[in-house]
Amino acid sequence: MKLVRPVVFGLALAVVGSMLAAAQDSPKPPMVLQITREFLKPYKGGVAHDKTESAFVAAMTKAKFPAYYVGLNSLSGRERALYFTHYDSFAEWEKDNKIIDDDKALSAELDRASVADGELLNEVDSGVFTFDEDLSYKSRKDLAHARFIEITEYHVRLGHSEEWHKLVKLVRDAYDKGGLSGHWSLYEAAYGLPDGTYLTISADDSMADIDKGFLEDKKFHEALGEDGVKEMHRLYGESVESAISELFQINPKQSYPRPEWVKYDPEFWKPKSAPMAMKAAAPKPSADQKKP
């Protein structure tokens, strides 16, 4: 579903970390989302990157680390990998970081893995976001059958958050009225990005879900009505400075899914080439922990 083309609002939530694995929606996702981005050197993705990332998998599985993450590879824009980790609170994130600091064997293995991985990378950065329940719509937490992730980054003009909130709520009401299939979760940047940065994140079980979103545009505009469409464009123009949408594919070889997800779809989440059985999972080290 589009707000104003080419801005994707999304079909379903992509959430990782401390979450339920059952295939039903939870009241709301965890509060804190960390996204670590690795920008790859040209032609250093694929098998080569899977191999270096497997060292993190082996180290963290061995340590039975208590959190989980999902790795994504870009299908648009610059070649890069994203790693999503969720926490219920910043205090929970601090506890996980302390475990890494206190476990000297794990820290050493992560350092070695980082050096090898760094040979493939041009740049690494990290952003931290907080979940906005009021601006989200039917947030979905389960990723057991998800394969693709859509992310749209909005830059809202400073001083125009009121118009932004009205815009999102207008779109949300149209979804309800039109009985549309869309879902989304919205996050606001807390650290690492300019003020006024928001993300909408969506998970698709297949690219057919993306087709369905485009096909529902007509129903969406009908639900808004002529006056609603005009209001949407007005609010968008007043509040949004810029926006960009990107498409990613989930890479199970670079992911630490919950064991329950593996149970739902072991052929996908537990590839035969995986170095170790998936007994426990761990978060992708943040940019300050991962130093190529």
RONULUM-427036 format. One line per 10 residues: their letters; for each residue x, y, z of C-alpha. Coordinates in nm, 2 decimals, always signed. Layout:
N
A	X,Y,Z ~ ...
This chain:
292
MKLVRPVVFG	+0.00,+0.00,+0.00 ~ +0.13,+0.35,-0.09 ~ +0.08,+0.67,+0.10 ~ +0.19,+0.88,-0.19 ~ +0.39,+0.70,-0.45 ~ +0.66,+0.58,-0.43 ~ +0.63,+0.56,-0.05 ~ +0.55,+0.21,+0.08 ~ +0.35,+0.19,+0.40 ~ +0.37,-0.19,+0.41
LALAVVGSML	+0.18,-0.51,+0.46 ~ +0.30,-0.66,+0.79 ~ +0.54,-0.60,+1.08 ~ +0.89,-0.74,+1.07 ~ +1.01,-0.78,+1.43 ~ +1.30,-0.96,+1.58 ~ +1.44,-1.03,+1.92 ~ +1.24,-1.09,+2.24 ~ +0.91,-1.19,+2.08 ~ +0.66,-1.47,+2.07
AAAQDSPKPP	+0.71,-1.72,+1.80 ~ +0.35,-1.83,+1.76 ~ +0.18,-1.74,+1.44 ~ -0.06,-1.50,+1.59 ~ -0.03,-1.13,+1.66 ~ +0.08,-1.00,+2.00 ~ -0.07,-0.69,+2.16 ~ +0.24,-0.49,+2.07 ~ +0.60,-0.55,+1.97 ~ +0.90,-0.49,+2.20
MVLQITREFL	+0.99,-0.13,+2.25 ~ +1.35,-0.10,+2.13 ~ +1.47,-0.19,+1.78 ~ +1.84,-0.19,+1.69 ~ +1.94,-0.20,+1.33 ~ +2.30,-0.27,+1.24 ~ +2.40,-0.21,+0.88 ~ +2.69,-0.36,+0.70 ~ +2.78,-0.20,+0.36 ~ +2.97,-0.46,+0.15
KPYKGGVAHD	+3.26,-0.41,-0.08 ~ +3.16,-0.47,-0.45 ~ +3.10,-0.84,-0.51 ~ +3.18,-0.95,-0.16 ~ +2.83,-1.07,-0.07 ~ +2.68,-1.41,-0.12 ~ +2.87,-1.72,-0.01 ~ +3.17,-1.51,+0.11 ~ +2.96,-1.31,+0.35 ~ +2.76,-1.61,+0.46
KTESAFVAAM	+3.08,-1.77,+0.56 ~ +3.21,-1.48,+0.78 ~ +2.87,-1.44,+0.94 ~ +2.86,-1.81,+1.03 ~ +3.14,-1.74,+1.27 ~ +2.90,-1.52,+1.47 ~ +2.64,-1.79,+1.46 ~ +2.88,-2.05,+1.59 ~ +3.02,-1.83,+1.87 ~ +2.68,-1.72,+2.00
TKAKFPAYYV	+2.52,-2.05,+1.97 ~ +2.80,-2.21,+2.17 ~ +2.76,-1.94,+2.43 ~ +2.38,-1.99,+2.44 ~ +2.32,-1.62,+2.43 ~ +1.97,-1.52,+2.53 ~ +1.85,-1.29,+2.24 ~ +1.78,-1.34,+1.87 ~ +1.81,-1.15,+1.54 ~ +1.73,-1.18,+1.17
GLNSLSGRER	+1.97,-1.09,+0.89 ~ +1.85,-0.93,+0.57 ~ +2.03,-0.88,+0.23 ~ +1.94,-0.59,+0.01 ~ +1.75,-0.63,-0.32 ~ +1.75,-0.25,-0.39 ~ +1.99,+0.03,-0.33 ~ +2.35,-0.02,-0.22 ~ +2.46,-0.37,-0.15 ~ +2.43,-0.42,+0.23
ALYFTHYDSF	+2.31,-0.65,+0.51 ~ +2.09,-0.54,+0.79 ~ +2.06,-0.71,+1.13 ~ +1.75,-0.65,+1.34 ~ +1.75,-0.70,+1.72 ~ +1.46,-0.62,+1.95 ~ +1.46,-0.55,+2.32 ~ +1.17,-0.49,+2.56 ~ +1.37,-0.21,+2.71 ~ +1.70,-0.03,+2.71
AEWEKDNKII	+1.78,-0.20,+3.04 ~ +1.74,-0.54,+2.88 ~ +1.98,-0.44,+2.60 ~ +2.23,-0.33,+2.87 ~ +2.21,-0.68,+3.04 ~ +2.29,-0.85,+2.71 ~ +2.59,-0.63,+2.64 ~ +2.72,-0.70,+2.99 ~ +2.70,-1.07,+2.92 ~ +2.93,-1.02,+2.62
DDDKALSAEL	+3.17,-0.80,+2.82 ~ +3.19,-1.06,+3.10 ~ +3.23,-1.37,+2.88 ~ +3.59,-1.34,+2.77 ~ +3.58,-1.65,+2.55 ~ +3.27,-1.52,+2.37 ~ +3.42,-1.17,+2.33 ~ +3.74,-1.31,+2.18 ~ +3.55,-1.52,+1.93 ~ +3.34,-1.22,+1.83
DRASVADGEL	+3.66,-1.01,+1.79 ~ +3.80,-1.28,+1.56 ~ +3.48,-1.30,+1.36 ~ +3.46,-0.92,+1.33 ~ +3.82,-0.90,+1.18 ~ +3.73,-1.16,+0.92 ~ +3.40,-1.00,+0.84 ~ +3.55,-0.66,+0.82 ~ +3.76,-0.77,+0.52 ~ +3.44,-0.77,+0.32
LNEVDSGVFT	+3.30,-0.44,+0.44 ~ +3.33,-0.08,+0.35 ~ +3.13,+0.06,+0.63 ~ +2.92,-0.04,+0.94 ~ +2.67,+0.18,+1.13 ~ +2.39,+0.13,+1.38 ~ +2.06,+0.30,+1.45 ~ +1.82,+0.27,+1.75 ~ +1.45,+0.31,+1.72 ~ +1.15,+0.30,+1.95
FDEDLSYKSR	+0.81,+0.15,+1.87 ~ +0.52,+0.40,+1.82 ~ +0.20,+0.20,+1.90 ~ -0.03,+0.49,+1.82 ~ +0.09,+0.51,+1.46 ~ +0.12,+0.14,+1.39 ~ -0.16,-0.07,+1.24 ~ -0.22,-0.44,+1.33 ~ +0.14,-0.50,+1.41 ~ +0.25,-0.86,+1.33
KDLAHARFIE	+0.53,-1.02,+1.52 ~ +0.58,-1.37,+1.37 ~ +0.84,-1.41,+1.10 ~ +0.83,-1.79,+1.08 ~ +0.71,-1.78,+0.72 ~ +0.84,-1.44,+0.61 ~ +1.08,-1.41,+0.32 ~ +1.10,-1.04,+0.23 ~ +1.11,-0.72,+0.42 ~ +1.00,-0.37,+0.31
ITEYHVRLGH	+1.14,-0.07,+0.49 ~ +1.05,+0.29,+0.42 ~ +1.25,+0.57,+0.59 ~ +1.07,+0.90,+0.63 ~ +1.22,+1.23,+0.72 ~ +0.96,+1.45,+0.88 ~ +1.01,+1.83,+0.87 ~ +1.10,+1.96,+1.22 ~ +0.80,+2.13,+1.37 ~ +0.55,+1.94,+1.17
SEEWHKLVKL	+0.50,+1.63,+1.38 ~ +0.13,+1.72,+1.43 ~ +0.07,+1.70,+1.06 ~ +0.26,+1.37,+1.04 ~ +0.05,+1.21,+1.31 ~ -0.27,+1.33,+1.14 ~ -0.14,+1.18,+0.81 ~ -0.06,+0.84,+0.95 ~ -0.39,+0.82,+1.13 ~ -0.58,+0.92,+0.82
VRDAYDKGGL	-0.42,+0.64,+0.63 ~ -0.49,+0.40,+0.91 ~ -0.86,+0.49,+0.92 ~ -0.88,+0.43,+0.54 ~ -0.73,+0.08,+0.59 ~ -1.00,+0.00,+0.84 ~ -1.28,+0.15,+0.63 ~ -1.16,-0.03,+0.31 ~ -1.10,-0.36,+0.48 ~ -0.75,-0.37,+0.33
SGHWSLYEAA	-0.49,-0.64,+0.40 ~ -0.22,-0.41,+0.51 ~ -0.04,-0.41,+0.84 ~ +0.26,-0.20,+0.96 ~ +0.47,-0.10,+1.25 ~ +0.62,+0.24,+1.29 ~ +0.94,+0.33,+1.47 ~ +1.09,+0.67,+1.56 ~ +1.47,+0.71,+1.56 ~ +1.61,+0.75,+1.91
YGLPDGTYLT	+1.98,+0.74,+1.84 ~ +2.21,+0.74,+1.53 ~ +1.98,+0.93,+1.29 ~ +1.85,+1.29,+1.26 ~ +1.55,+1.39,+1.46 ~ +1.23,+1.34,+1.27 ~ +1.34,+1.00,+1.12 ~ +1.07,+0.73,+1.11 ~ +1.06,+0.38,+0.98 ~ +0.77,+0.17,+0.86
ISADDSMADI	+0.86,-0.20,+0.84 ~ +0.67,-0.47,+0.67 ~ +0.72,-0.85,+0.62 ~ +0.60,-1.04,+0.32 ~ +0.57,-1.42,+0.29 ~ +0.62,-1.39,-0.08 ~ +0.65,-1.12,-0.35 ~ +0.28,-1.19,-0.42 ~ +0.20,-1.00,-0.10 ~ +0.37,-0.70,-0.26
DKGFLEDKKF	+0.16,-0.74,-0.57 ~ -0.15,-0.75,-0.35 ~ -0.06,-0.42,-0.18 ~ -0.03,-0.24,-0.52 ~ -0.36,-0.39,-0.64 ~ -0.53,-0.25,-0.33 ~ -0.44,+0.11,-0.42 ~ -0.78,+0.17,-0.58 ~ -0.97,+0.04,-0.28 ~ -0.75,+0.26,-0.06
HEALGEDGVK	-0.84,+0.58,-0.25 ~ -1.20,+0.48,-0.26 ~ -1.20,+0.44,+0.12 ~ -1.04,+0.79,+0.15 ~ -1.28,+0.96,-0.08 ~ -1.20,+1.26,-0.29 ~ -1.17,+1.50,+0.01 ~ -0.96,+1.24,+0.20 ~ -0.72,+1.21,-0.09 ~ -0.67,+1.58,-0.11
EMHRLYGESV	-0.62,+1.60,+0.27 ~ -0.37,+1.31,+0.25 ~ -0.16,+1.50,-0.01 ~ -0.18,+1.82,+0.18 ~ -0.06,+1.66,+0.50 ~ +0.21,+1.46,+0.32 ~ +0.35,+1.78,+0.15 ~ +0.35,+1.97,+0.48 ~ +0.50,+1.70,+0.70 ~ +0.73,+1.48,+0.49
ESAISELFQI	+1.06,+1.63,+0.37 ~ +1.18,+1.31,+0.20 ~ +1.12,+0.93,+0.19 ~ +1.28,+0.62,+0.04 ~ +1.16,+0.26,+0.02 ~ +1.39,-0.04,+0.00 ~ +1.33,-0.41,-0.04 ~ +1.53,-0.69,+0.15 ~ +1.53,-1.06,+0.15 ~ +1.57,-1.26,+0.47
NPKQSYPRPE	+1.89,-1.47,+0.48 ~ +1.86,-1.76,+0.72 ~ +2.23,-1.83,+0.70 ~ +2.29,-1.48,+0.86 ~ +2.01,-1.51,+1.11 ~ +1.94,-1.63,+1.47 ~ +1.57,-1.71,+1.46 ~ +1.39,-1.84,+1.76 ~ +1.39,-2.22,+1.79 ~ +1.01,-2.22,+1.75
WVKYDPEFWK	+1.05,-2.06,+1.40 ~ +1.29,-2.33,+1.31 ~ +1.03,-2.58,+1.41 ~ +0.77,-2.42,+1.19 ~ +0.99,-2.42,+0.88 ~ +1.32,-2.61,+0.94 ~ +1.40,-2.63,+0.57 ~ +1.42,-2.25,+0.55 ~ +1.55,-2.14,+0.89 ~ +1.80,-2.43,+0.93
PKSAPMAMKA	+1.99,-2.46,+0.60 ~ +2.20,-2.77,+0.56 ~ +2.51,-2.56,+0.53 ~ +2.46,-2.41,+0.88 ~ +2.77,-2.47,+1.09 ~ +2.59,-2.58,+1.41 ~ +2.24,-2.69,+1.52 ~ +2.03,-2.39,+1.62 ~ +2.00,-2.45,+2.00 ~ +2.00,-2.09,+2.11
AAPKPSADQK	+2.04,-1.75,+1.95 ~ +2.21,-1.42,+2.00 ~ +2.18,-1.06,+1.89 ~ +2.40,-0.92,+1.62 ~ +2.67,-0.72,+1.79 ~ +2.61,-0.35,+1.78 ~ +2.84,-0.12,+1.59 ~ +3.04,-0.04,+1.90 ~ +3.09,-0.40,+1.98 ~ +3.17,-0.51,+1.62
KP	+3.50,-0.34,+1.52 ~ +3.65,-0.46,+1.20
